[in-house]
Amino acid sequence: MDGLTISNANKFLESANLDKNLKLDPTSNTTAGGGVSFADTLKEAVNNVNQIHLDADKKAQELATGRTDDIAGVMIATEKADIALRVMVQVRNKIIDAYQDIMKMQV
């Protein structure tokens, strides 16, 4: 495996039939060197995870108030939100580890 890059992540998202708004756009928010800004990519990912959680909360609230009886849809949305949060936590852990490794380097 080549690792998780933006293009690999897009292929993964497309194969999973997830929402189209989750696709990362490597042409937006480019840096002066022509690459994608890491901060913008991370901000977009956090916003996507937040939106998934808001959607799951809305569906759970609709189920609790009786506006819907789609239990399967609510469970799928809840599990999708849980998985998205777990992935985001793992990304955060990798970022913290990388930062700590950089801070240990001697200049």
Backbone bond lengths (Angstrom), bond angles and torsions (degrees), N, CA, C in turn:
res aa  C-N    CA-C-N  psi(-1)  N-CA   C-N-CA  omega(-1)  CA-C   N-CA-C  phi
1 M - - - 1.456 - - 1.519 108.54 -
2 D 1.316 116.26 138.30 1.460 122.15 -176.55 1.514 113.32 -80.53
3 G 1.292 118.70 -8.11 1.448 121.77 -175.61 1.512 109.94 102.73
4 L 1.297 116.11 171.10 1.462 120.97 -177.56 1.516 108.92 -94.17
5 T 1.322 115.16 106.72 1.454 121.49 175.70 1.518 107.59 -111.32
6 I 1.309 116.86 175.89 1.458 120.13 -179.51 1.522 110.31 -62.75
7 S 1.326 117.50 -42.11 1.474 118.78 179.97 1.514 110.93 -67.83
8 N 1.343 118.06 -38.11 1.466 120.12 176.68 1.518 110.64 -66.22
9 A 1.311 117.21 -37.61 1.465 120.55 179.15 1.523 110.06 -65.73
10 N 1.333 117.13 -39.37 1.468 119.85 177.72 1.520 110.82 -63.55
11 K 1.338 117.49 -41.28 1.464 120.71 177.93 1.524 110.21 -62.99
12 F 1.340 115.85 -40.71 1.459 120.16 178.66 1.523 111.09 -63.25
13 L 1.329 116.70 -44.71 1.458 120.42 -179.72 1.526 111.32 -65.25
14 E 1.341 116.78 -38.79 1.454 119.62 178.87 1.520 111.30 -66.76
15 S 1.331 117.54 -39.81 1.461 120.36 -178.59 1.521 111.72 -71.05
16 A 1.315 117.42 -24.36 1.462 120.85 -179.37 1.525 112.12 -86.85
17 N 1.335 117.80 -2.45 1.471 122.46 -178.18 1.519 112.02 56.13
18 L 1.311 116.77 41.72 1.453 120.76 177.03 1.516 109.25 -84.74
19 D 1.310 115.62 176.01 1.460 120.92 -178.36 1.523 110.78 -59.93
20 K 1.317 115.98 145.88 1.460 121.07 -179.61 1.523 112.09 -68.08
21 N 1.342 118.35 -24.46 1.461 120.04 -178.26 1.522 111.94 -74.05
22 L 1.324 118.90 -5.12 1.457 121.35 178.38 1.523 112.39 -86.68
23 K 1.329 117.24 -10.55 1.448 121.08 -176.46 1.527 110.19 -68.76
24 L 1.322 115.59 132.35 1.452 120.56 178.69 1.518 108.98 -82.63
25 D 1.299 117.10 137.29 1.453 121.88 -178.29 1.520 108.56 -108.34
26 P 1.335 117.69 102.97 1.461 119.51 -176.78 1.520 113.99 -71.25
27 T 1.333 119.25 -7.88 1.459 120.81 -179.60 1.516 112.18 -90.66
28 S 1.339 117.25 -13.86 1.459 119.17 -178.97 1.518 110.40 -90.14
29 N 1.328 115.58 151.32 1.457 122.73 176.03 1.532 112.31 54.68
30 T 1.305 116.15 52.98 1.456 119.62 -179.19 1.519 110.25 -80.54
31 T 1.315 115.40 154.14 1.452 121.71 177.82 1.521 108.63 -88.38
32 A 1.329 115.87 179.17 1.457 120.09 -179.20 1.523 111.27 -62.90
33 G 1.336 117.61 -29.20 1.457 121.41 179.43 1.514 112.69 -80.52
34 G 1.321 118.25 -1.72 1.450 121.44 178.26 1.516 113.64 95.13
35 G 1.326 119.10 -6.64 1.455 121.98 179.61 1.517 111.29 -90.67
36 V 1.325 114.82 172.70 1.453 120.59 178.90 1.528 109.01 -79.04
37 S 1.306 116.17 136.40 1.446 120.83 177.32 1.524 109.38 -68.30
38 F 1.309 117.08 127.16 1.463 121.44 -179.08 1.521 110.64 -61.90
39 A 1.309 117.09 -41.71 1.463 120.65 -179.27 1.522 111.16 -62.40
40 D 1.332 117.24 -41.74 1.466 120.51 179.66 1.523 111.82 -67.99
41 T 1.326 116.33 -39.45 1.465 120.33 177.73 1.519 110.46 -63.98
42 L 1.322 116.48 -42.83 1.460 120.84 179.42 1.525 110.95 -66.55
43 K 1.326 116.66 -41.30 1.465 120.71 178.08 1.525 111.04 -62.06
44 E 1.327 117.00 -41.61 1.458 121.44 178.28 1.527 111.04 -63.75
45 A 1.324 117.22 -41.10 1.464 120.95 179.20 1.527 110.91 -64.74
46 V 1.324 117.20 -42.53 1.469 120.82 178.82 1.529 110.02 -64.44
47 N 1.318 117.24 -41.42 1.466 120.24 178.04 1.526 111.43 -63.79
48 N 1.335 117.42 -38.24 1.463 120.56 177.70 1.525 111.33 -64.80
49 V 1.328 116.71 -42.48 1.471 120.34 177.92 1.526 109.77 -63.84
50 N 1.303 117.16 -41.53 1.458 121.16 178.25 1.530 110.70 -61.78
51 Q 1.334 117.07 -42.58 1.466 120.61 -179.85 1.527 111.12 -65.11
52 I 1.320 117.18 -38.78 1.467 121.02 177.54 1.522 110.03 -62.26
53 H 1.335 116.76 -41.88 1.467 120.55 178.54 1.530 111.55 -66.65
54 L 1.319 117.07 -39.81 1.466 119.91 178.27 1.526 111.21 -63.74
55 D 1.335 116.58 -40.16 1.457 120.47 177.70 1.525 111.21 -64.37
56 A 1.331 116.77 -42.03 1.465 120.50 178.83 1.524 110.76 -64.87
57 D 1.325 116.80 -41.06 1.465 120.16 177.77 1.531 111.52 -63.43
58 K 1.320 115.71 -39.95 1.464 119.81 179.57 1.531 110.46 -64.32
59 K 1.328 116.78 -43.78 1.463 120.11 179.39 1.525 111.38 -65.50
60 A 1.337 117.04 -39.13 1.461 119.96 178.22 1.525 110.88 -66.05
61 Q 1.317 116.35 -38.18 1.460 120.15 178.06 1.529 110.95 -66.79
62 E 1.325 116.92 -39.66 1.459 120.26 176.94 1.527 111.19 -63.45
63 L 1.325 116.93 -38.05 1.464 120.54 177.52 1.524 110.90 -67.43
64 A 1.320 116.60 -40.70 1.464 120.68 -178.43 1.528 111.88 -68.38
65 T 1.318 117.19 -32.67 1.465 119.86 -179.18 1.525 112.65 -89.20
66 G 1.340 117.42 -4.34 1.447 120.55 176.90 1.513 115.15 87.32
67 R 1.323 118.30 7.89 1.466 120.94 179.33 1.525 112.45 -74.75
68 T 1.328 116.83 -16.92 1.460 121.20 177.17 1.520 108.90 -143.22
69 D 1.317 115.38 156.81 1.461 119.29 175.68 1.528 110.26 -124.76
70 D 1.326 116.41 21.78 1.465 122.67 -179.45 1.537 109.61 -85.75
71 I 1.316 115.43 80.25 1.469 119.95 -178.62 1.521 110.71 -65.76
72 A 1.319 117.08 -39.02 1.469 120.10 -179.25 1.531 111.05 -63.01
73 G 1.318 116.70 -41.70 1.467 120.14 178.93 1.516 112.17 -64.23
74 V 1.325 115.71 -38.19 1.464 120.15 178.10 1.522 110.25 -67.16
75 M 1.319 117.13 -42.13 1.469 120.24 179.91 1.525 111.07 -66.17
76 I 1.323 116.76 -39.92 1.470 119.55 178.48 1.527 110.23 -64.27
77 A 1.327 117.01 -44.11 1.471 120.34 179.27 1.527 110.86 -63.47
78 T 1.328 116.61 -38.95 1.463 120.71 179.39 1.529 111.29 -66.66
79 E 1.325 116.48 -43.09 1.464 119.89 178.87 1.523 111.30 -67.18
80 K 1.328 116.99 -38.09 1.463 120.71 177.04 1.524 109.97 -61.61
81 A 1.331 116.81 -41.45 1.462 120.99 178.85 1.528 110.66 -66.16
82 D 1.333 116.54 -39.63 1.464 120.45 179.23 1.523 111.07 -64.43
83 I 1.317 117.05 -44.79 1.460 120.78 179.73 1.528 110.50 -65.32
84 A 1.317 117.33 -41.30 1.467 120.74 179.12 1.523 110.83 -61.61
85 L 1.333 116.50 -40.91 1.461 119.41 178.92 1.519 111.28 -67.52
86 R 1.328 117.46 -40.78 1.473 119.94 178.64 1.524 111.37 -62.52
87 V 1.340 116.89 -41.14 1.461 120.18 177.90 1.518 110.13 -64.20
88 M 1.339 116.74 -41.40 1.461 120.28 -179.73 1.532 110.99 -64.19
89 V 1.310 117.19 -38.58 1.465 120.58 177.69 1.532 110.34 -64.69
90 Q 1.327 117.25 -40.29 1.460 119.90 177.92 1.528 111.41 -65.51
91 V 1.319 116.97 -38.89 1.470 120.40 176.45 1.525 109.53 -63.15
92 R 1.328 116.67 -43.43 1.463 120.39 177.80 1.522 110.98 -59.82
93 N 1.335 117.14 -43.07 1.457 120.64 179.62 1.526 111.69 -62.87
94 K 1.330 116.75 -39.97 1.468 120.26 178.02 1.527 110.84 -66.13
95 I 1.309 117.14 -38.61 1.465 120.59 178.83 1.524 110.20 -65.11
96 I 1.325 117.01 -43.03 1.462 120.82 179.08 1.525 110.54 -64.22
97 D 1.330 117.54 -42.04 1.465 120.67 177.78 1.523 111.17 -62.04
98 A 1.331 116.81 -42.64 1.460 120.25 179.13 1.527 110.93 -64.61
99 Y 1.323 116.82 -40.83 1.464 120.59 178.39 1.530 110.35 -62.94
100 Q 1.328 116.48 -43.38 1.468 119.54 179.73 1.518 111.52 -65.09
101 D 1.337 117.78 -37.35 1.476 120.64 176.60 1.511 110.90 -64.84
102 I 1.326 117.34 -39.93 1.461 120.50 179.75 1.531 109.81 -66.63
103 M 1.326 117.06 -39.41 1.459 119.43 -178.71 1.534 111.91 -69.46
104 K 1.321 117.67 -23.10 1.467 121.24 178.24 1.538 112.42 -78.92
105 M 1.333 116.69 -17.86 1.468 120.22 -178.47 1.516 110.88 -67.85
106 Q 1.318 114.37 141.79 1.449 119.57 176.53 1.531 109.04 -94.55
107 V 1.314 114.86 138.66 1.457 119.64 -176.68 1.488 111.30 -94.25
